[in-house]
Amino acid sequence: MSEGKIWRVVQWATGNVGSRALRMVIEHPRMELAGLWVSSPGKVGKDAGALCGLPETGIKATGSLEEIVALDADCVLYMQQGTDYEALCALLASGKNVVTTRGDFHYPPMMDAANRARIEEACARGGSSIYSTGSSPGFVTEALAIPLLSLQREHGLLTIDEYADVSSRNSPEMLFHIMGFAAPMAPFDQRRAEHLKGDFGSSLSQVAQAIGLETDEIEAIGELSPTRQDLQIAAGTVPAGTVGAMRTTITCKHQGRPVLRFRANWYVTTDIEDDWDLRESGWRIVTEGDTPVKVDITFPVSEEDYAAYTPGLTAHRPINAIPAVCAAQPGIRTTVDLPQIIPLYS
């Protein structure tokens, strides 16, 4: 790591996670905010500090890709909803490295061939690199999984369970209309499973290739389970017999055998008809092999602080990855080929 170096960083987008990242870059002792791109016309021209609850910085938000491309910057933190390949190629070709929470770049062999070629060409032109990471997928599926696997010589199956109790979220539109809690029981919408299959399947496949058990099949299965009793949660009422929990399982197989698995357990109650062994929000990682281990991770924050806490889980690792990505060889970088991500606190 370059001693005393200051990295000039552009924040791209200011949603829930992007706003946290913006604040952290401004406050970072070894980073300088070089620019800010926003998608909302109402934010254009506003000071970056005002958009994340800090004093004014002198950096004004812009909606212009051309203005960002023209900046002198080391890295762009790309946290937009959706992946704009035209914008990314322009940023990379201009010499700016990119760290993104978008899951498109976890495992290059699974990318659309045309998009991969465009990105790699832009990286070659700009001498730049791009890296996808976050908490999940990213940290838990790659950075944490790899050292756990390093304890064994015979591998059976690695299972990552992610638990998310959403009963305290006062978001009726999200929980009831988008996610489908409190809806009558019906077959699981397979489109949701396929959505997770892309990001988590590629992240796990990166690890599978690294350990010599390349993925030849990715299975995605969704399940619903009804609540046993009427519930009153922050977002409203969940009647007995309606959807109280949902689970999506992404399994990477090698020669027909499951080797890596991720399960997303989302719920508004643990009192459901199926025995899914639900527990408080966090992760459980279990390795099966000649040296099995089980790791439980929870988030020790109060319920009232939880909403303010969770954006950091996704935003902070990309920030901490900036020095390593800027120092990396040009191209699409992965957790496997990057050095360990180490945060800088001074």
Contacts in CASP RR format, 6 or more apart in sequence:
PFRMAT RR
TARGET T0000
AUTHOR 0000-0000-0000
METHOD contacts of the structure
MODEL  1
MSEGKIWRVVQWATGNVGSRALRMVIEHPRMELAGLWVSSPGKVGKDAGA
LCGLPETGIKATGSLEEIVALDADCVLYMQQGTDYEALCALLASGKNVVT
TRGDFHYPPMMDAANRARIEEACARGGSSIYSTGSSPGFVTEALAIPLLS
LQREHGLLTIDEYADVSSRNSPEMLFHIMGFAAPMAPFDQRRAEHLKGDF
GSSLSQVAQAIGLETDEIEAIGELSPTRQDLQIAAGTVPAGTVGAMRTTI
TCKHQGRPVLRFRANWYVTTDIEDDWDLRESGWRIVTEGDTPVKVDITFP
VSEEDYAAYTPGLTAHRPINAIPAVCAAQPGIRTTVDLPQIIPLYS
1 323 0 8 1.000
1 327 0 8 1.000
1 342 0 8 1.000
1 344 0 8 1.000
2 323 0 8 1.000
2 327 0 8 1.000
4 30 0 8 1.000
5 30 0 8 1.000
5 323 0 8 1.000
6 30 0 8 1.000
6 31 0 8 1.000
6 32 0 8 1.000
7 30 0 8 1.000
7 31 0 8 1.000
7 32 0 8 1.000
7 74 0 8 1.000
7 75 0 8 1.000
7 322 0 8 1.000
7 323 0 8 1.000
7 326 0 8 1.000
8 31 0 8 1.000
8 32 0 8 1.000
8 33 0 8 1.000
8 34 0 8 1.000
8 72 0 8 1.000
8 73 0 8 1.000
8 74 0 8 1.000
8 75 0 8 1.000
9 25 0 8 1.000
9 31 0 8 1.000
9 32 0 8 1.000
9 33 0 8 1.000
9 34 0 8 1.000
9 35 0 8 1.000
9 73 0 8 1.000
9 74 0 8 1.000
9 75 0 8 1.000
9 76 0 8 1.000
9 77 0 8 1.000
9 322 0 8 1.000
10 33 0 8 1.000
10 34 0 8 1.000
10 35 0 8 1.000
10 36 0 8 1.000
10 37 0 8 1.000
10 68 0 8 1.000
10 71 0 8 1.000
10 73 0 8 1.000
10 75 0 8 1.000
10 76 0 8 1.000
10 77 0 8 1.000
10 96 0 8 1.000
11 18 0 8 1.000
11 21 0 8 1.000
11 22 0 8 1.000
11 25 0 8 1.000
11 33 0 8 1.000
11 35 0 8 1.000
11 36 0 8 1.000
11 37 0 8 1.000
11 48 0 8 1.000
11 76 0 8 1.000
11 77 0 8 1.000
11 79 0 8 1.000
12 37 0 8 1.000
12 68 0 8 1.000
12 76 0 8 1.000
12 77 0 8 1.000
12 78 0 8 1.000
12 79 0 8 1.000
12 80 0 8 1.000
13 37 0 8 1.000
13 38 0 8 1.000
13 39 0 8 1.000
13 78 0 8 1.000
13 79 0 8 1.000
13 80 0 8 1.000
13 81 0 8 1.000
14 22 0 8 1.000
14 36 0 8 1.000
14 38 0 8 1.000
14 43 0 8 1.000
14 51 0 8 1.000
14 52 0 8 1.000
14 61 0 8 1.000
15 79 0 8 1.000
16 311 0 8 1.000
17 79 0 8 1.000
17 101 0 8 1.000
17 311 0 8 1.000
17 312 0 8 1.000
17 314 0 8 1.000
17 315 0 8 1.000
18 77 0 8 1.000
18 79 0 8 1.000
18 311 0 8 1.000
18 315 0 8 1.000
19 51 0 8 1.000
19 52 0 8 1.000
19 311 0 8 1.000
20 52 0 8 1.000
20 311 0 8 1.000
20 312 0 8 1.000
20 315 0 8 1.000
20 316 0 8 1.000
21 77 0 8 1.000
21 79 0 8 1.000
21 315 0 8 1.000
21 316 0 8 1.000
21 318 0 8 1.000
21 319 0 8 1.000
22 33 0 8 1.000
22 36 0 8 1.000
22 48 0 8 1.000
22 49 0 8 1.000
22 51 0 8 1.000
22 52 0 8 1.000
23 49 0 8 1.000
23 52 0 8 1.000
23 53 0 8 1.000
23 54 0 8 1.000
24 312 0 8 1.000
24 315 0 8 1.000
24 316 0 8 1.000
24 319 0 8 1.000
25 31 0 8 1.000
25 33 0 8 1.000
25 77 0 8 1.000
25 319 0 8 1.000
26 33 0 8 1.000
26 48 0 8 1.000
26 49 0 8 1.000
26 52 0 8 1.000
26 54 0 8 1.000
26 57 0 8 1.000
27 54 0 8 1.000
28 319 0 8 1.000
28 344 0 8 1.000
29 344 0 8 1.000
29 345 0 8 1.000
29 346 0 8 1.000
30 323 0 8 1.000
30 344 0 8 1.000
30 346 0 8 1.000
31 319 0 8 1.000
31 322 0 8 1.000
33 48 0 8 1.000
33 57 0 8 1.000
33 59 0 8 1.000
34 59 0 8 1.000
34 71 0 8 1.000
34 72 0 8 1.000
34 73 0 8 1.000
34 74 0 8 1.000
35 48 0 8 1.000
35 59 0 8 1.000
35 62 0 8 1.000
35 68 0 8 1.000
35 71 0 8 1.000
35 73 0 8 1.000
36 48 0 8 1.000
36 51 0 8 1.000
36 59 0 8 1.000
36 60 0 8 1.000
36 61 0 8 1.000
36 62 0 8 1.000
37 61 0 8 1.000
37 62 0 8 1.000
37 63 0 8 1.000
37 64 0 8 1.000
37 65 0 8 1.000
37 68 0 8 1.000
38 44 0 8 1.000
38 51 0 8 1.000
38 61 0 8 1.000
38 62 0 8 1.000
38 63 0 8 1.000
39 63 0 8 1.000
39 80 0 8 1.000
41 63 0 8 1.000
43 51 0 8 1.000
43 61 0 8 1.000
44 61 0 8 1.000
44 62 0 8 1.000
44 63 0 8 1.000
45 60 0 8 1.000
45 61 0 8 1.000
45 62 0 8 1.000
46 60 0 8 1.000
46 61 0 8 1.000
47 56 0 8 1.000
47 57 0 8 1.000
47 58 0 8 1.000
47 59 0 8 1.000
47 60 0 8 1.000
47 61 0 8 1.000
48 54 0 8 1.000
48 57 0 8 1.000
48 58 0 8 1.000
48 59 0 8 1.000
48 60 0 8 1.000
48 61 0 8 1.000
49 55 0 8 1.000
49 56 0 8 1.000
49 57 0 8 1.000
49 59 0 8 1.000
50 56 0 8 1.000
51 61 0 8 1.000
62 68 0 8 1.000
65 87 0 8 1.000
65 90 0 8 1.000
65 91 0 8 1.000
68 76 0 8 1.000
68 91 0 8 1.000
69 90 0 8 1.000
69 91 0 8 1.000
69 94 0 8 1.000
69 96 0 8 1.000
70 94 0 8 1.000
73 96 0 8 1.000
74 96 0 8 1.000
74 97 0 8 1.000
74 322 0 8 1.000
74 326 0 8 1.000
75 96 0 8 1.000
75 97 0 8 1.000
75 98 0 8 1.000
75 99 0 8 1.000
75 322 0 8 1.000
75 325 0 8 1.000
75 326 0 8 1.000
76 91 0 8 1.000
76 96 0 8 1.000
76 97 0 8 1.000
76 98 0 8 1.000
76 99 0 8 1.000
77 99 0 8 1.000
77 100 0 8 1.000
77 318 0 8 1.000
77 319 0 8 1.000
77 322 0 8 1.000
78 88 0 8 1.000
78 91 0 8 1.000
78 98 0 8 1.000
78 99 0 8 1.000
78 100 0 8 1.000
78 101 0 8 1.000
78 102 0 8 1.000
79 100 0 8 1.000
79 101 0 8 1.000
79 102 0 8 1.000
79 315 0 8 1.000
79 318 0 8 1.000
80 102 0 8 1.000
82 102 0 8 1.000
83 100 0 8 1.000
83 102 0 8 1.000
83 104 0 8 1.000
85 115 0 8 1.000
85 118 0 8 1.000
85 119 0 8 1.000
88 98 0 8 1.000
88 119 0 8 1.000
88 122 0 8 1.000
88 130 0 8 1.000
89 118 0 8 1.000
89 119 0 8 1.000
89 121 0 8 1.000
89 122 0 8 1.000
90 122 0 8 1.000
91 98 0 8 1.000
91 128 0 8 1.000
92 98 0 8 1.000
92 119 0 8 1.000
92 122 0 8 1.000
92 123 0 8 1.000
92 125 0 8 1.000
92 126 0 8 1.000
92 128 0 8 1.000
92 130 0 8 1.000
93 122 0 8 1.000
93 125 0 8 1.000
93 126 0 8 1.000
93 128 0 8 1.000
94 126 0 8 1.000
95 126 0 8 1.000
95 127 0 8 1.000
95 128 0 8 1.000
96 128 0 8 1.000
97 128 0 8 1.000
97 129 0 8 1.000
97 130 0 8 1.000
97 322 0 8 1.000
97 325 0 8 1.000
97 326 0 8 1.000
97 328 0 8 1.000
98 128 0 8 1.000
98 129 0 8 1.000
98 130 0 8 1.000
98 131 0 8 1.000
98 325 0 8 1.000
99 130 0 8 1.000
99 131 0 8 1.000
99 133 0 8 1.000
99 318 0 8 1.000
99 319 0 8 1.000
99 321 0 8 1.000
99 322 0 8 1.000
99 325 0 8 1.000
100 130 0 8 1.000
100 131 0 8 1.000
100 132 0 8 1.000
100 133 0 8 1.000
100 318 0 8 1.000
101 132 0 8 1.000
101 133 0 8 1.000
101 134 0 8 1.000
101 314 0 8 1.000
101 315 0 8 1.000
101 318 0 8 1.000
102 132 0 8 1.000
103 132 0 8 1.000
103 137 0 8 1.000
103 198 0 8 1.000
103 199 0 8 1.000
103 202 0 8 1.000
103 203 0 8 1.000
104 111 0 8 1.000
104 115 0 8 1.000
104 132 0 8 1.000
105 111 0 8 1.000
105 119 0 8 1.000
105 130 0 8 1.000
105 131 0 8 1.000
105 132 0 8 1.000
105 332 0 8 1.000
105 334 0 8 1.000
106 132 0 8 1.000
106 137 0 8 1.000
106 138 0 8 1.000
106 142 0 8 1.000
106 199 0 8 1.000
106 202 0 8 1.000
106 203 0 8 1.000
106 205 0 8 1.000
106 206 0 8 1.000
106 334 0 8 1.000
107 201 0 8 1.000
107 202 0 8 1.000
107 203 0 8 1.000
107 205 0 8 1.000
107 206 0 8 1.000
107 209 0 8 1.000
107 334 0 8 1.000
108 116 0 8 1.000
108 332 0 8 1.000
108 334 0 8 1.000
109 205 0 8 1.000
109 209 0 8 1.000
110 198 0 8 1.000
110 201 0 8 1.000
110 202 0 8 1.000
110 205 0 8 1.000
111 119 0 8 1.000
111 332 0 8 1.000
116 332 0 8 1.000
119 130 0 8 1.000
119 331 0 8 1.000
119 332 0 8 1.000
120 331 0 8 1.000
120 332 0 8 1.000
122 128 0 8 1.000
123 129 0 8 1.000
123 130 0 8 1.000
123 330 0 8 1.000
123 331 0 8 1.000
123 332 0 8 1.000
124 330 0 8 1.000
124 331 0 8 1.000
126 330 0 8 1.000
127 330 0 8 1.000
127 331 0 8 1.000
128 330 0 8 1.000
128 331 0 8 1.000
129 325 0 8 1.000
129 326 0 8 1.000
129 328 0 8 1.000
129 329 0 8 1.000
129 330 0 8 1.000
129 331 0 8 1.000
129 332 0 8 1.000
129 333 0 8 1.000
130 325 0 8 1.000
130 331 0 8 1.000
130 332 0 8 1.000
130 333 0 8 1.000
131 321 0 8 1.000
131 325 0 8 1.000
131 328 0 8 1.000
131 332 0 8 1.000
131 333 0 8 1.000
131 334 0 8 1.000
131 338 0 8 1.000
132 138 0 8 1.000
133 139 0 8 1.000
133 142 0 8 1.000
133 143 0 8 1.000
133 317 0 8 1.000
133 318 0 8 1.000
133 321 0 8 1.000
133 335 0 8 1.000
133 341 0 8 1.000
134 313 0 8 1.000
134 314 0 8 1.000
134 317 0 8 1.000
134 318 0 8 1.000
135 312 0 8 1.000
135 313 0 8 1.000
135 314 0 8 1.000
135 317 0 8 1.000
136 162 0 8 1.000
136 283 0 8 1.000
136 313 0 8 1.000
137 199 0 8 1.000
137 200 0 8 1.000
137 201 0 8 1.000
137 202 0 8 1.000
137 203 0 8 1.000
137 204 0 8 1.000
137 262 0 8 1.000
138 203 0 8 1.000
138 317 0 8 1.000
138 335 0 8 1.000
139 317 0 8 1.000
140 160 0 8 1.000
140 162 0 8 1.000
140 283 0 8 1.000
140 285 0 8 1.000
140 297 0 8 1.000
141 160 0 8 1.000
141 200 0 8 1.000
141 203 0 8 1.000
141 204 0 8 1.000
141 207 0 8 1.000
141 262 0 8 1.000
142 203 0 8 1.000
142 206 0 8 1.000
142 207 0 8 1.000
142 334 0 8 1.000
142 335 0 8 1.000
142 336 0 8 1.000
143 317 0 8 1.000
143 335 0 8 1.000
143 340 0 8 1.000
143 341 0 8 1.000
144 285 0 8 1.000
144 295 0 8 1.000
145 158 0 8 1.000
145 160 0 8 1.000
145 207 0 8 1.000
145 260 0 8 1.000
145 285 0 8 1.000
146 207 0 8 1.000
146 210 0 8 1.000
146 335 0 8 1.000
146 336 0 8 1.000
148 158 0 8 1.000
148 285 0 8 1.000
148 287 0 8 1.000
148 293 0 8 1.000
148 295 0 8 1.000
149 155 0 8 1.000
149 158 0 8 1.000
149 207 0 8 1.000
149 211 0 8 1.000
149 287 0 8 1.000
151 287 0 8 1.000
151 291 0 8 1.000
151 293 0 8 1.000
152 287 0 8 1.000
152 289 0 8 1.000
152 290 0 8 1.000
152 291 0 8 1.000
152 292 0 8 1.000
153 290 0 8 1.000
153 291 0 8 1.000
154 289 0 8 1.000
154 290 0 8 1.000
155 211 0 8 1.000
155 213 0 8 1.000
155 259 0 8 1.000
155 287 0 8 1.000
155 288 0 8 1.000
155 289 0 8 1.000
156 259 0 8 1.000
156 287 0 8 1.000
156 288 0 8 1.000
156 289 0 8 1.000
157 258 0 8 1.000
157 259 0 8 1.000
157 260 0 8 1.000
157 261 0 8 1.000
157 287 0 8 1.000
157 288 0 8 1.000
157 289 0 8 1.000
158 259 0 8 1.000
158 260 0 8 1.000
158 261 0 8 1.000
158 285 0 8 1.000
158 286 0 8 1.000
158 287 0 8 1.000
158 288 0 8 1.000
159 261 0 8 1.000
159 262 0 8 1.000
159 263 0 8 1.000
159 285 0 8 1.000
159 286 0 8 1.000
159 288 0 8 1.000
160 261 0 8 1.000
160 262 0 8 1.000
160 263 0 8 1.000
160 283 0 8 1.000
160 284 0 8 1.000
160 285 0 8 1.000
161 263 0 8 1.000
161 265 0 8 1.000
161 283 0 8 1.000
161 284 0 8 1.000
161 285 0 8 1.000
161 286 0 8 1.000
162 262 0 8 1.000
162 263 0 8 1.000
162 264 0 8 1.000
162 265 0 8 1.000
162 282 0 8 1.000
162 283 0 8 1.000
163 265 0 8 1.000
163 267 0 8 1.000
163 278 0 8 1.000
163 279 0 8 1.000
163 280 0 8 1.000
163 281 0 8 1.000
163 282 0 8 1.000
163 283 0 8 1.000
163 284 0 8 1.000
164 264 0 8 1.000
164 265 0 8 1.000
164 266 0 8 1.000
164 267 0 8 1.000
164 281 0 8 1.000
164 282 0 8 1.000
165 267 0 8 1.000
165 268 0 8 1.000
165 270 0 8 1.000
165 280 0 8 1.000
165 281 0 8 1.000
166 175 0 8 1.000
166 179 0 8 1.000
166 181 0 8 1.000
166 266 0 8 1.000
166 267 0 8 1.000
166 268 0 8 1.000
167 231 0 8 1.000
167 233 0 8 1.000
167 234 0 8 1.000
167 267 0 8 1.000
167 268 0 8 1.000
167 269 0 8 1.000
168 233 0 8 1.000
168 234 0 8 1.000
168 303 0 8 1.000
168 306 0 8 1.000
169 175 0 8 1.000
169 234 0 8 1.000
169 235 0 8 1.000
169 307 0 8 1.000
170 234 0 8 1.000
170 235 0 8 1.000
171 235 0 8 1.000
172 235 0 8 1.000
172 236 0 8 1.000
174 235 0 8 1.000
175 181 0 8 1.000
175 182 0 8 1.000
175 233 0 8 1.000
175 235 0 8 1.000
175 268 0 8 1.000
176 182 0 8 1.000
176 183 0 8 1.000
176 235 0 8 1.000
176 236 0 8 1.000
179 246 0 8 1.000
179 266 0 8 1.000
180 243 0 8 1.000
180 246 0 8 1.000
181 235 0 8 1.000
181 238 0 8 1.000
181 242 0 8 1.000
181 243 0 8 1.000
181 244 0 8 1.000
181 246 0 8 1.000
181 268 0 8 1.000
182 236 0 8 1.000
182 237 0 8 1.000
182 238 0 8 1.000
182 239 0 8 1.000
182 242 0 8 1.000
182 243 0 8 1.000
182 244 0 8 1.000
182 268 0 8 1.000
183 242 0 8 1.000
183 243 0 8 1.000
184 242 0 8 1.000
184 243 0 8 1.000
185 224 0 8 1.000
185 226 0 8 1.000
185 241 0 8 1.000
185 242 0 8 1.000
185 243 0 8 1.000
186 224 0 8 1.000
188 222 0 8 1.000
188 223 0 8 1.000
188 224 0 8 1.000
188 246 0 8 1.000
190 220 0 8 1.000
190 222 0 8 1.000
192 222 0 8 1.000
192 248 0 8 1.000
193 220 0 8 1.000
193 221 0 8 1.000
193 222 0 8 1.000
193 248 0 8 1.000
193 250 0 8 1.000
194 220 0 8 1.000
196 220 0 8 1.000
196 248 0 8 1.000
196 250 0 8 1.000
196 262 0 8 1.000
196 264 0 8 1.000
197 218 0 8 1.000
197 220 0 8 1.000
197 250 0 8 1.000
198 218 0 8 1.000
200 250 0 8 1.000
200 262 0 8 1.000
200 264 0 8 1.000
201 215 0 8 1.000
201 218 0 8 1.000
201 250 0 8 1.000
201 252 0 8 1.000
201 262 0 8 1.000
204 215 0 8 1.000
204 250 0 8 1.000
204 252 0 8 1.000
204 260 0 8 1.000
204 261 0 8 1.000
204 262 0 8 1.000
205 214 0 8 1.000
205 215 0 8 1.000
205 218 0 8 1.000
205 252 0 8 1.000
206 334 0 8 1.000
206 335 0 8 1.000
206 336 0 8 1.000
207 260 0 8 1.000
207 336 0 8 1.000
208 214 0 8 1.000
208 215 0 8 1.000
208 252 0 8 1.000
208 254 0 8 1.000
208 259 0 8 1.000
208 260 0 8 1.000
209 215 0 8 1.000
209 336 0 8 1.000
210 336 0 8 1.000
213 254 0 8 1.000
213 259 0 8 1.000
214 254 0 8 1.000
215 252 0 8 1.000
215 253 0 8 1.000
215 254 0 8 1.000
215 259 0 8 1.000
215 260 0 8 1.000
216 253 0 8 1.000
216 254 0 8 1.000
216 255 0 8 1.000
216 256 0 8 1.000
217 252 0 8 1.000
217 253 0 8 1.000
217 256 0 8 1.000
218 250 0 8 1.000
218 251 0 8 1.000
218 252 0 8 1.000
218 253 0 8 1.000
219 249 0 8 1.000
219 250 0 8 1.000
219 251 0 8 1.000
219 253 0 8 1.000
219 258 0 8 1.000
220 248 0 8 1.000
220 249 0 8 1.000
220 250 0 8 1.000
220 251 0 8 1.000
221 248 0 8 1.000
221 249 0 8 1.000
221 251 0 8 1.000
222 246 0 8 1.000
222 247 0 8 1.000
222 248 0 8 1.000
222 249 0 8 1.000
223 246 0 8 1.000
223 247 0 8 1.000
223 248 0 8 1.000
223 249 0 8 1.000
223 274 0 8 1.000
224 243 0 8 1.000
224 244 0 8 1.000
224 245 0 8 1.000
224 246 0 8 1.000
224 247 0 8 1.000
225 243 0 8 1.000
225 244 0 8 1.000
225 245 0 8 1.000
225 246 0 8 1.000
225 247 0 8 1.000
225 272 0 8 1.000
225 273 0 8 1.000
225 274 0 8 1.000
225 276 0 8 1.000
226 240 0 8 1.000
226 241 0 8 1.000
226 242 0 8 1.000
226 243 0 8 1.000
226 244 0 8 1.000
226 272 0 8 1.000
226 273 0 8 1.000
227 238 0 8 1.000
227 239 0 8 1.000
227 240 0 8 1.000
227 241 0 8 1.000
227 242 0 8 1.000
227 243 0 8 1.000
227 244 0 8 1.000
227 245 0 8 1.000
227 268 0 8 1.000
227 269 0 8 1.000
227 271 0 8 1.000
227 272 0 8 1.000
228 240 0 8 1.000
228 241 0 8 1.000
228 271 0 8 1.000
228 272 0 8 1.000
228 273 0 8 1.000
229 240 0 8 1.000
229 271 0 8 1.000
230 237 0 8 1.000
230 238 0 8 1.000
230 239 0 8 1.000
230 240 0 8 1.000
231 237 0 8 1.000
231 238 0 8 1.000
231 244 0 8 1.000
231 268 0 8 1.000
231 269 0 8 1.000
232 238 0 8 1.000
233 268 0 8 1.000
233 269 0 8 1.000
238 244 0 8 1.000
238 268 0 8 1.000
238 269 0 8 1.000
244 267 0 8 1.000
244 268 0 8 1.000
244 269 0 8 1.000
244 272 0 8 1.000
245 265 0 8 1.000
245 266 0 8 1.000
245 267 0 8 1.000
245 268 0 8 1.000
245 269 0 8 1.000
245 270 0 8 1.000
245 272 0 8 1.000
245 274 0 8 1.000
245 276 0 8 1.000
245 278 0 8 1.000
246 265 0 8 1.000
246 266 0 8 1.000
246 267 0 8 1.000
247 263 0 8 1.000
247 264 0 8 1.000
247 265 0 8 1.000
247 266 0 8 1.000
247 276 0 8 1.000
248 263 0 8 1.000
248 264 0 8 1.000
249 261 0 8 1.000
249 262 0 8 1.000
249 263 0 8 1.000
249 264 0 8 1.000
250 261 0 8 1.000
250 262 0 8 1.000
250 263 0 8 1.000
251 258 0 8 1.000
251 260 0 8 1.000
251 261 0 8 1.000
252 258 0 8 1.000
252 259 0 8 1.000
252 260 0 8 1.000
252 261 0 8 1.000
253 259 0 8 1.000
265 276 0 8 1.000
265 278 0 8 1.000
267 278 0 8 1.000
270 278 0 8 1.000
270 279 0 8 1.000
272 278 0 8 1.000
279 296 0 8 1.000
280 298 0 8 1.000
281 298 0 8 1.000
281 299 0 8 1.000
281 306 0 8 1.000
282 297 0 8 1.000
282 298 0 8 1.000
282 299 0 8 1.000
283 295 0 8 1.000
283 296 0 8 1.000
283 297 0 8 1.000
284 294 0 8 1.000
284 295 0 8 1.000
284 296 0 8 1.000
284 297 0 8 1.000
285 293 0 8 1.000
285 294 0 8 1.000
285 295 0 8 1.000
285 297 0 8 1.000
286 292 0 8 1.000
286 293 0 8 1.000
286 294 0 8 1.000
286 295 0 8 1.000
287 293 0 8 1.000
287 294 0 8 1.000
299 306 0 8 1.000
299 309 0 8 1.000
299 310 0 8 1.000
299 313 0 8 1.000
301 309 0 8 1.000
316 343 0 8 1.000
317 341 0 8 1.000
320 341 0 8 1.000
320 342 0 8 1.000
320 343 0 8 1.000
320 344 0 8 1.000
321 338 0 8 1.000
321 341 0 8 1.000
323 344 0 8 1.000
324 338 0 8 1.000
324 339 0 8 1.000
324 341 0 8 1.000
324 342 0 8 1.000
325 333 0 8 1.000
325 338 0 8 1.000
328 337 0 8 1.000
328 338 0 8 1.000
END
